[in-house]
Amino acid sequence: MASRAGKPFLLFAEDRRFPIRMTEDLPLRWIRRGPSDVFKGDADRDEFYAFQIGVYAAAQALGDVRSSSAT
């Protein structure tokens, strides 16, 4: 948290193998790994690759959260 002071929220990209289930606390693997702006996963040929993005409200409550594609 100290390295991300002042950020209203933190993003945690998560692989499909680890469903996001915790809604009140951060999973230990996120705490150890820390937030990231990069995600890498492996997909087979012709496969759709699903992943998740966890949002943690670090400094203030978040409302009306939306995502957009950066193409």
Secondary structure as GFF3:
##gff-version 3
##sequence-region A 1 71
A	DSSP	three_ten_helix	2	4	.	.	.	ID=ss1
A	DSSP	beta_strand	9	15	.	.	.	ID=ss2
A	DSSP	alpha_helix	28	33	.	.	.	ID=ss3
A	DSSP	beta_strand	51	57	.	.	.	ID=ss4
###
